[in-house]
Amino acid sequence: MSRILDQRILLLVISFLTSLQSTKVLSEWKKCGDRECETAMSRVQATTDYLGPDCRYLNFKTGEEIIVYSKLSRKNENLWTGSKGKDFGYFPKDAVKVEEVFIVEEVEVLTKETDFLCLHGDKYAFE
C-alpha cells in the first residue's frame, strides 16, 4: 500500500512540474502589428523542419508558410508567434525567412498569462 502511495505522489509531482514548464512566461513583452495583436505582421516560409518542446510551439516542415502575429521582445527576442492552418504557436525566428511584410511599424505591448497556455482546438489546456 505504501509503495502505491509513493508512486502516486511521484506522478503528481511530475505532473505539477510539467504544468509549471508549459505555463512558464517566455517574455514579459511582445511586438505586434496592433495593440490587440490581431493583425498579421508578415508571411514567412520555413527554412528548416521544427518540432517544438511542448504544446505552446508551432511545429512545421521546410517550405511551409506561416503567418506571423507577434514577436517576443526584450527577454526572448528569438521567438515569434504565428499560425499555419489551424495550428498556432511559438517558433524560432531563425527557422524561417520573411517572404512578405504586412506591418512595418510594430507596437510593443505587455504579454498576458494566456499568451503562454497550450491551445488545443478551441479550448485552453490547463495541465
N, CA, C and O atoms as a DFTB+ gen file, in Angstrom:
508 C
 N C O
     1  1       0.820      -1.187       0.000
     2  2       0.000       0.000       0.000
     3  2       0.867       1.256       0.000
     4  3       0.579       2.213      -0.718
     5  1       1.923       1.250       0.802
     6  2       2.820       2.393       0.891
     7  2       3.519       2.648      -0.449
     8  3       3.727       3.796      -0.840
     9  1       3.876       1.572      -1.142
    10  2       4.566       1.692      -2.428
    11  2       3.654       2.331      -3.480
    12  3       4.115       3.151      -4.274
    13  1       2.376       1.971      -3.496
    14  2       1.412       2.554      -4.428
    15  2       1.247       4.041      -4.136
    16  3       1.176       4.850      -5.061
    17  1       1.187       4.403      -2.868
    18  2       1.067       5.802      -2.477
    19  2       2.294       6.589      -2.923
    20  3       2.163       7.706      -3.423
    21  1       3.489       6.015      -2.747
    22  2       4.716       6.668      -3.185
    23  2       4.699       6.906      -4.695
    24  3       5.115       7.970      -5.154
    25  1       4.223       5.934      -5.467
    26  2       4.152       6.087      -6.922
    27  2       3.167       7.175      -7.317
    28  3       3.430       7.947      -8.238
    29  1       2.045       7.239      -6.631
    30  2       1.050       8.272      -6.931
    31  2       1.600       9.665      -6.620
    32  3       1.367      10.607      -7.376
    33  1       2.314       9.794      -5.528
    34  2       2.915      11.083      -5.174
    35  2       3.952      11.475      -6.216
    36  3       4.012      12.636      -6.620
    37  1       4.762      10.534      -6.651
    38  2       5.765      10.806      -7.677
    39  2       5.098      11.268      -8.975
    40  3       5.560      12.228      -9.592
    41  1       4.031      10.607      -9.394
    42  2       3.304      11.009     -10.600
    43  2       2.695      12.402     -10.453
    44  3       2.682      13.183     -11.404
    45  1       2.196      12.705      -9.262
    46  2       1.632      14.025      -9.004
    47  2       2.712      15.105      -9.112
    48  3       2.472      16.162      -9.696
    49  1       3.885      14.850      -8.558
    50  2       4.995      15.801      -8.628
    51  2       5.432      16.009     -10.080
    52  3       5.650      17.145     -10.501
    53  1       5.561      14.938     -10.839
    54  2       5.950      15.032     -12.251
    55  2       4.907      15.832     -13.030
    56  3       5.260      16.687     -13.843
    57  1       3.652      15.562     -12.790
    58  2       2.567      16.292     -13.454
    59  2       2.620      17.775     -13.116
    60  3       2.438      18.615     -13.998
    61  1       2.862      18.104     -11.873
    62  2       2.942      19.501     -11.441
    63  2       4.120      20.206     -12.108
    64  3       3.971      21.327     -12.593
    65  1       5.284      19.565     -12.140
    66  2       6.463      20.178     -12.753
    67  2       6.266      20.387     -14.258
    68  3       6.697      21.406     -14.797
    69  1       5.629      19.449     -14.932
    70  2       5.320      19.589     -16.357
    71  2       4.376      20.765     -16.568
    72  3       4.541      21.533     -17.515
    73  1       3.396      20.906     -15.697
    74  2       2.454      22.011     -15.784
    75  2       3.164      23.349     -15.624
    76  3       2.874      24.291     -16.362
    77  1       4.075      23.446     -14.687
    78  2       4.826      24.686     -14.494
    79  2       5.631      25.034     -15.728
    80  3       5.690      26.201     -16.116
    81  1       6.250      24.051     -16.351
    82  2       7.055      24.291     -17.533
    83  2       6.190      24.791     -18.684
    84  3       6.609      25.689     -19.415
    85  1       5.007      24.238     -18.862
    86  2       4.180      24.594     -20.003
    87  2       3.454      25.921     -19.821
    88  3       2.868      26.421     -20.782
    89  1       3.471      26.512     -18.630
    90  2       2.862      27.821     -18.436
    91  2       3.916      28.875     -18.107
    92  3       3.567      29.988     -17.714
    93  1       5.160      28.556     -18.257
    94  2       6.247      29.470     -17.974
    95  2       6.176      30.682     -18.905
    96  3       6.015      30.530     -20.116
    97  1       6.294      31.866     -18.344
    98  2       6.302      33.091     -19.132
    99  2       7.616      33.158     -19.901
   100  3       8.695      33.127     -19.309
   101  1       7.517      33.250     -21.208
   102  2       8.706      33.266     -22.057
   103  2       9.273      34.668     -22.209
   104  3      10.464      34.823     -22.479
   105  1       8.447      35.688     -22.041
   106  2       8.863      37.087     -22.088
   107  2       7.728      37.937     -21.549
   108  3       6.562      37.561     -21.665
   109  1       8.050      39.059     -20.972
   110  2       7.015      39.956     -20.459
   111  2       6.526      40.931     -21.529
   112  3       5.509      41.598     -21.336
   113  1       7.236      41.022     -22.655
   114  2       6.903      41.968     -23.720
   115  2       6.854      41.262     -25.071
   116  3       7.530      40.259     -25.299
   117  1       6.026      41.822     -25.964
   118  2       5.963      41.333     -27.330
   119  2       5.687      42.498     -28.267
   120  3       5.133      43.520     -27.862
   121  1       6.081      42.332     -29.524
   122  2       5.809      43.335     -30.550
   123  2       4.732      42.787     -31.471
   124  3       4.754      41.617     -31.856
   125  1       3.780      43.664     -31.820
   126  2       2.638      43.262     -32.636
   127  2       2.366      44.320     -33.700
   128  3       2.987      45.382     -33.716
   129  1       1.432      44.008     -34.581
   130  2       1.012      44.950     -35.603
   131  2      -0.023      45.930     -35.093
   132  3      -0.234      46.978     -35.705
   133  1      -0.685      45.607     -33.968
   134  2      -1.657      46.491     -33.319
   135  2      -1.672      46.148     -31.831
   136  3      -1.063      45.163     -31.413
   137  1      -2.360      46.950     -31.043
   138  2      -2.368      46.766     -29.589
   139  2      -3.012      45.455     -29.149
   140  3      -2.706      44.972     -28.059
   141  1      -3.880      44.871     -29.944
   142  2      -4.539      43.606     -29.605
   143  2      -3.812      42.395     -30.194
   144  3      -4.175      41.254     -29.907
   145  1      -2.802      42.636     -31.004
   146  2      -2.019      41.579     -31.656
   147  2      -2.890      40.698     -32.560
   148  3      -2.679      39.489     -32.656
   149  1      -3.863      41.320     -33.213
   150  2      -4.772      40.584     -34.092
   151  2      -4.411      40.732     -35.568
   152  3      -4.888      39.960     -36.400
   153  1      -3.579      41.711     -35.901
   154  2      -3.215      41.968     -37.290
   155  2      -1.995      41.144     -37.679
   156  3      -1.003      41.110     -36.951
   157  1      -2.071      40.489     -38.815
   158  2      -0.918      39.727     -39.313
   159  2       0.221      40.686     -39.630
   160  3       0.016      41.711     -40.281
   161  1       1.415      40.351     -39.169
   162  2       2.584      41.202     -39.373
   163  2       3.338      40.850     -40.645
   164  3       3.816      41.728     -41.362
   165  1       3.438      39.547     -40.917
   166  2       4.193      39.112     -42.087
   167  2       3.861      37.672     -42.447
   168  3       3.224      36.942     -41.688
   169  1       4.315      37.299     -43.621
   170  2       4.206      35.908     -44.076
   171  2       5.642      35.407     -44.207
   172  3       6.479      36.055     -44.835
   173  1       5.916      34.255     -43.613
   174  2       7.261      33.687     -43.648
   175  2       7.202      32.267     -44.193
   176  3       6.140      31.647     -44.252
   177  1       8.365      31.770     -44.590
   178  2       8.463      30.396     -45.067
   179  2       9.512      29.668     -44.232
   180  3      10.590      30.199     -43.965
   181  1       9.181      28.449     -43.826
   182  2      10.105      27.646     -43.017
   183  2      11.329      27.251     -43.843
   184  3      11.209      26.764     -44.967
   185  1      12.499      27.469     -43.264
   186  2      13.750      27.095     -43.931
   187  2      14.301      25.788     -43.396
   188  3      15.291      25.263     -43.906
   189  1      13.649      25.262     -42.356
   190  2      14.068      24.011     -41.747
   191  2      12.855      23.366     -41.066
   192  3      11.868      24.045     -40.786
   193  1      12.925      22.089     -40.805
   194  2      11.885      21.425     -40.018
   195  2      12.027      21.885     -38.571
   196  3      13.140      22.107     -38.096
   197  1      10.908      22.027     -37.872
   198  2      10.963      22.424     -36.470
   199  2       9.915      21.659     -35.670
   200  3       8.748      21.591     -36.054
   201  1      10.354      21.087     -34.553
   202  2       9.486      20.386     -33.617
   203  2       9.697      21.023     -32.248
   204  3      10.760      20.878     -31.645
   205  1       8.679      21.730     -31.761
   206  2       8.787      22.460     -30.503
   207  2       8.848      21.560     -29.289
   208  3       8.470      20.391     -29.358
   209  1       9.330      22.105     -28.157
   210  2       9.489      21.315     -26.931
   211  2       8.184      20.999     -26.207
   212  3       8.140      20.051     -25.423
   213  1       7.109      21.772     -26.449
   214  2       5.819      21.477     -25.822
   215  2       4.691      22.032     -26.682
   216  3       4.930      22.540     -27.777
   217  1       3.472      21.933     -26.186
   218  2       2.286      22.267     -26.981
   219  2       2.110      23.756     -27.261
   220  3       1.215      24.130     -28.018
   221  1       2.933      24.606     -26.675
   222  2       2.853      26.040     -26.963
   223  2       3.550      26.408     -28.269
   224  3       3.412      27.531     -28.753
   225  1       4.286      25.482     -28.829
   226  2       5.107      25.762     -30.003
   227  2       4.461      25.240     -31.282
   228  3       3.731      24.249     -31.268
   229  1       4.743      25.923     -32.382
   230  2       4.234      25.562     -33.700
   231  2       5.230      24.630     -34.378
   232  3       6.396      24.986     -34.544
   233  1       4.788      23.460     -34.763
   234  2       5.635      22.506     -35.482
   235  2       5.431      22.703     -36.982
   236  3       4.315      22.958     -37.434
   237  1       6.515      22.584     -37.749
   238  2       6.382      22.738     -39.193
   239  2       7.519      22.043     -39.928
   240  3       8.517      21.633     -39.336
   241  1       7.335      21.927     -41.229
   242  2       8.320      21.305     -42.120
   243  2       8.877      22.376     -43.055
   244  3       8.229      23.396     -43.292
   245  1      10.059      22.147     -43.577
   246  2      10.696      23.056     -44.523
   247  2       9.743      23.373     -45.670
   248  3       9.116      22.479     -46.239
   249  1       9.646      24.651     -45.998
   250  2       8.821      25.087     -47.113
   251  2       7.416      25.505     -46.742
   252  3       6.737      26.139     -47.550
   253  1       6.949      25.167     -45.529
   254  2       5.596      25.546     -45.139
   255  2       5.504      27.052     -44.870
   256  3       6.463      27.680     -44.421
   257  1       4.333      27.608     -45.156
   258  2       4.075      29.022     -44.966
   259  2       3.458      29.270     -43.597
   260  3       2.602      28.505     -43.152
   261  1       3.893      30.342     -42.923
   262  2       3.420      30.699     -41.589
   263  2       3.074      32.185     -41.596
   264  3       3.808      32.996     -42.162
   265  1       1.957      32.537     -40.968
   266  2       1.577      33.936     -40.802
   267  2       2.003      34.360     -39.396
   268  3       1.628      33.718     -38.415
   269  1       2.789      35.441     -39.295
   270  2       3.327      35.923     -38.026
   271  2       2.394      36.984     -37.439
   272  3       1.990      37.920     -38.130
   273  1       2.053      36.825     -36.140
   274  2       1.176      37.768     -35.446
   275  2       1.879      38.545     -34.340
   276  3       1.435      39.638     -33.986
   277  1       2.955      38.014     -33.790
   278  2       3.697      38.740     -32.766
   279  2       5.116      38.202     -32.679
   280  3       5.431      37.112     -33.156
   281  1       5.959      39.013     -32.048
   282  2       7.358      38.652     -31.834
   283  2       7.678      38.970     -30.379
   284  3       7.479      40.102     -29.938
   285  1       8.165      37.999     -29.635
   286  2       8.557      38.284     -28.259
   287  2       9.706      39.287     -28.294
   288  3      10.518      39.284     -29.219
   289  1       9.766      40.138     -27.281
   290  2      10.811      41.165     -27.266
   291  2      11.483      41.236     -25.903
   292  3      11.046      40.639     -24.920
   293  1      12.557      41.992     -25.900
   294  2      13.397      42.204     -24.718
   295  2      14.047      40.917     -24.241
   296  3      15.165      40.612     -24.656
   297  1      13.382      40.150     -23.381
   298  2      13.995      38.972     -22.755
   299  2      14.237      37.819     -23.736
   300  3      15.218      37.088     -23.594
   301  1      13.365      37.650     -24.717
   302  2      13.427      36.450     -25.556
   303  2      13.088      36.795     -27.009
   304  3      12.070      36.335     -27.527
   305  1      13.911      37.586     -27.661
   306  2      13.614      38.101     -28.992
   307  2      13.694      37.071     -30.106
   308  3      13.329      37.372     -31.242
   309  1      14.151      35.887     -29.818
   310  2      14.310      34.884     -30.869
   311  2      13.030      34.099     -31.168
   312  3      13.014      33.297     -32.102
   313  1      11.946      34.314     -30.390
   314  2      10.698      33.585     -30.626
   315  2       9.622      34.487     -31.227
   316  3       9.376      35.592     -30.743
   317  1       8.991      33.999     -32.284
   318  2       7.864      34.660     -32.915
   319  2       6.634      33.782     -32.702
   320  3       6.749      32.600     -32.380
   321  1       5.453      34.379     -32.886
   322  2       4.192      33.657     -32.767
   323  2       3.473      33.710     -34.100
   324  3       3.379      34.763     -34.731
   325  1       2.968      32.563     -34.520
   326  2       2.268      32.557     -35.790
   327  2       1.366      31.358     -35.962
   328  3       1.244      30.501     -35.086
   329  1       0.728      31.329     -37.143
   330  2      -0.188      30.236     -37.429
   331  2       0.104      29.609     -38.775
   332  3       0.619      30.240     -39.699
   333  1      -0.251      28.334     -38.841
   334  2      -0.127      27.535     -40.060
   335  2      -1.406      26.716     -40.110
   336  3      -1.557      25.742     -39.372
   337  1      -2.325      27.112     -40.980
   338  2      -3.632      26.460     -40.971
   339  2      -4.326      26.734     -39.658
   340  3      -4.456      27.892     -39.262
   341  1      -4.782      25.686     -38.964
   342  2      -5.446      25.845     -37.664
   343  2      -4.463      25.800     -36.497
   344  3      -4.857      26.038     -35.355
   345  1      -3.202      25.501     -36.759
   346  2      -2.196      25.411     -35.699
   347  2      -1.611      26.784     -35.400
   348  3      -1.398      27.588     -36.307
   349  1      -1.355      27.046     -34.126
   350  2      -0.845      28.333     -33.675
   351  2       0.188      28.104     -32.589
   352  3       0.002      27.226     -31.746
   353  1       1.282      28.874     -32.582
   354  2       2.268      28.724     -31.527
   355  2       3.546      29.499     -31.772
   356  3       3.669      30.257     -32.734
   357  1       4.490      29.287     -30.873
   358  2       5.796      29.940     -30.925
   359  2       6.747      29.141     -31.801
   360  3       6.626      27.923     -31.930
   361  1       7.700      29.854     -32.403
   362  2       8.737      29.209     -33.196
   363  2       9.950      30.127     -33.245
   364  3       9.807      31.339     -33.085
   365  1      11.146      29.573     -33.465
   366  2      12.347      30.403     -33.533
   367  2      12.399      31.165     -34.855
   368  3      12.163      30.596     -35.921
   369  1      12.707      32.449     -34.773
   370  2      12.762      33.271     -35.982
   371  2      13.855      32.799     -36.936
   372  3      13.775      33.049     -38.139
   373  1      14.862      32.126     -36.419
   374  2      15.957      31.623     -37.257
   375  2      15.554      30.434     -38.122
   376  3      16.317      30.021     -38.996
   377  1      14.354      29.873     -37.890
   378  2      13.893      28.711     -38.648
   379  2      13.038      29.112     -39.852
   380  3      12.504      28.257     -40.560
   381  1      12.914      30.439     -40.076
   382  2      12.083      30.927     -41.178
   383  2      12.774      32.070     -41.911
   384  3      13.723      32.674     -41.410
   385  1      12.269      32.350     -43.117
   386  2      12.707      33.556     -43.836
   387  2      11.455      34.352     -44.186
   388  3      10.419      33.786     -44.533
   389  1      11.570      35.672     -44.088
   390  2      10.438      36.548     -44.358
   391  2      10.200      36.614     -45.858
   392  3      11.110      36.894     -46.639
   393  1       8.960      36.350     -46.242
   394  2       8.556      36.391     -47.651
   395  2       7.838      37.701     -47.978
   396  3       8.047      38.281     -49.044
   397  1       6.987      38.165     -47.050
   398  2       6.210      39.376     -47.287
   399  2       5.928      40.058     -45.955
   400  3       5.502      39.406     -45.002
   401  1       6.163      41.371     -45.883
   402  2       5.909      42.153     -44.678
   403  2       4.591      42.900     -44.860
   404  3       4.402      43.610     -45.848
   405  1       3.681      42.734     -43.898
   406  2       2.385      43.415     -43.941
   407  2       2.384      44.675     -43.078
   408  3       1.750      45.670     -43.430
   409  1       3.095      44.635     -41.944
   410  2       3.130      45.742     -40.979
   411  2       4.583      46.167     -40.779
   412  3       5.433      45.360     -40.403
   413  1       4.853      47.447     -41.037
   414  2       6.219      47.957     -40.868
   415  2       6.416      48.522     -39.467
   416  3       7.465      48.318     -38.856
   417  1       5.414      49.231     -38.957
   418  2       5.507      49.855     -37.642
   419  2       4.958      48.909     -36.576
   420  3       3.759      48.633     -36.549
   421  1       5.823      48.417     -35.708
   422  2       5.430      47.476     -34.665
   423  2       5.096      48.209     -33.377
   424  3       5.662      49.263     -33.088
   425  1       4.166      47.642     -32.601
   426  2       3.757      48.184     -31.311
   427  2       4.208      47.204     -30.235
   428  3       3.941      46.007     -30.340
   429  1       4.892      47.700     -29.195
   430  2       5.309      46.817     -28.107
   431  2       4.264      46.852     -26.993
   432  3       3.883      47.920     -26.514
   433  1       3.809      45.666     -26.590
   434  2       2.792      45.547     -25.541
   435  2       3.228      44.490     -24.531
   436  3       4.072      43.640     -24.818
   437  1       2.631      44.564     -23.345
   438  2       2.886      43.547     -22.327
   439  2       2.231      42.232     -22.744
   440  3       1.151      42.229     -23.335
   441  1       2.885      41.124     -22.433
   442  2       2.269      39.825     -22.675
   443  2       1.237      39.570     -21.576
   444  3       1.218      40.247     -20.549
   445  1       0.382      38.579     -21.819
   446  2      -0.624      38.166     -20.846
   447  2      -0.335      36.726     -20.457
   448  3       0.323      35.998     -21.199
   449  1      -0.817      36.325     -19.317
   450  2      -0.634      34.944     -18.873
   451  2      -1.184      33.965     -19.912
   452  3      -0.609      32.900     -20.132
   453  1      -2.285      34.326     -20.541
   454  2      -2.908      33.447     -21.537
   455  2      -2.060      33.283     -22.794
   456  3      -2.300      32.366     -23.579
   457  1      -1.076      34.153     -22.999
   458  2      -0.176      34.013     -24.148
   459  2       0.658      32.742     -24.057
   460  3       1.184      32.273     -25.067
   461  1       0.784      32.186     -22.867
   462  2       1.693      31.065     -22.662
   463  2       0.982      29.774     -22.262
   464  3       1.608      28.863     -21.720
   465  1      -0.308      29.693     -22.524
   466  2      -1.056      28.468     -22.270
   467  2      -1.138      27.658     -23.551
   468  3      -1.079      28.211     -24.649
   469  1      -1.271      26.362     -23.411
   470  2      -1.426      25.498     -24.575
   471  2      -2.849      25.626     -25.091
   472  3      -3.801      25.651     -24.312
   473  1      -2.985      25.705     -26.388
   474  2      -4.298      25.804     -27.003
   475  2      -4.525      24.569     -27.853
   476  3      -3.826      24.346     -28.841
   477  1      -5.507      23.767     -27.462
   478  2      -5.865      22.555     -28.199
   479  2      -7.253      22.749     -28.788
   480  3      -8.238      22.820     -28.053
   481  1      -7.336      22.834     -30.110
   482  2      -8.634      23.048     -30.747
   483  2      -9.171      24.399     -30.360
   484  3      -8.521      25.416     -30.600
   485  1     -10.342      24.431     -29.767
   486  2     -10.957      25.684     -29.354
   487  2     -10.878      25.903     -27.860
   488  3     -11.516      26.822     -27.346
   489  1     -10.102      25.076     -27.131
   490  2     -10.073      25.161     -25.690
   491  2      -8.645      25.328     -25.185
   492  3      -7.708      24.762     -25.747
   493  1      -8.489      26.110     -24.118
   494  2      -7.194      26.210     -23.477
   495  2      -6.970      24.968     -22.628
   496  3      -7.885      24.493     -21.955
   497  1      -5.759      24.447     -22.660
   498  2      -5.439      23.262     -21.869
   499  2      -4.710      23.689     -20.607
   500  3      -3.580      24.174     -20.672
   501  1      -5.345      23.514     -19.471
   502  2      -4.713      23.780     -18.185
   503  2      -4.243      22.427     -17.662
   504  3      -5.053      21.604     -17.235
   505  1      -2.954      22.206     -17.696
   506  2      -2.424      20.885     -17.369
   507  2      -2.302      20.669     -15.884
   508  3      -1.870      19.602     -15.449
